[in-house]
């Protein structure tokens, strides 16, 4: 499973809110985590387990290069987090086990 654990030199999130989709409809909540997306893409090349490919290079990635990253851009407000109900349910289940 590819997961981005760090990044530098490019924007980690592409924010489409306020823009238009291919049908000319306005985006209201679409953001893409480029860091995890790129990590997942490299996982296909690197493989898992016995493939033993420890490094992958991505060329031509659709990223915006920056001199300074925004350390808060990957933070998700808990009020808008799609996974919040799941976290609350797991928390409740775990508390009931003790």
C-alpha positions in Angstrom: 0.0 0.0 0.0 1.5 3.3 -1.0 1.3 6.1 1.5 3.1 9.4 1.4 5.1 10.0 4.6 6.7 13.3 3.6 7.1 15.6 0.7 8.9 18.8 -0.3 9.2 21.2 -3.3 5.6 20.8 -4.5 2.0 21.5 -3.3 0.8 18.4 -1.5 -2.9 19.2 -2.2 -4.6 20.3 -5.4 -7.7 22.3 -4.5 -10.5 22.3 -7.1 -13.1 24.0 -5.0 -14.7 26.8 -7.0 -13.5 25.5 -10.3 -15.5 23.7 -13.0 -15.7 20.0 -13.9 -15.8 18.7 -17.5 -19.6 19.3 -17.6 -19.1 23.0 -16.5 -20.5 22.3 -13.0 -18.9 24.0 -10.1 -16.8 21.9 -7.6 -17.8 22.4 -4.0 -15.6 20.0 -2.1 -13.0 18.4 -4.3 -9.4 18.3 -3.1 -6.8 15.8 -4.2 -4.0 14.6 -1.9 -1.2 14.5 -4.4 1.3 13.2 -1.9 -0.6 10.0 -1.3 -1.6 9.7 -4.9 2.0 9.8 -6.1 3.0 7.3 -3.4 0.2 5.0 -4.5 1.3 5.3 -8.2 4.9 4.4 -7.4 3.7 1.3 -5.5 2.7 -0.2 -8.8 6.3 0.0 -10.1 8.0 -0.9 -6.8 5.7 -3.8 -6.0 5.3 -5.4 -2.6 7.0 -8.3 -0.9 9.5 -10.1 -3.1 9.7 -7.6 -6.0 12.4 -5.8 -4.0 12.3 -2.5 -6.0 13.2 0.0 -3.2 13.0 3.2 -5.3 10.8 4.7 -8.1 11.2 7.9 -10.0 8.1 9.8 -11.2 8.6 12.0 -14.3 6.0 14.5 -15.6 3.8 14.5 -12.5 1.1 17.1 -12.5 2.3 19.0 -9.5 2.9 22.7 -8.8 6.4 23.3 -7.6 6.9 25.7 -4.7 9.8 27.1 -2.8 8.0 26.7 0.6 5.3 24.2 1.5 2.3 24.9 3.6 2.7 22.7 6.7 -1.1 22.8 7.3 -2.3 21.9 3.8 -2.8 18.2 4.5 -4.6 18.8 7.8 -8.3 17.9 7.6 -10.9 19.8 9.7 -12.6 17.2 11.8 -16.0 18.9 11.2 -15.7 18.1 7.4 -13.8 14.8 7.7 -15.7 12.1 5.8 -14.2 9.4 8.1 -15.4 11.1 11.4 -18.4 8.9 11.8 -16.3 5.8 11.4 -13.7 7.1 13.9 -16.5 7.8 16.4 -18.0 4.3 15.9 -14.6 2.6 16.4 -13.9 4.7 19.5 -17.3 3.7 20.9 -16.6 0.0 20.2 -13.2 0.2 21.8 -14.5 1.9 24.9 -17.2 -0.8 25.3 -14.5 -3.5 25.3 -12.8 -2.2 28.4 
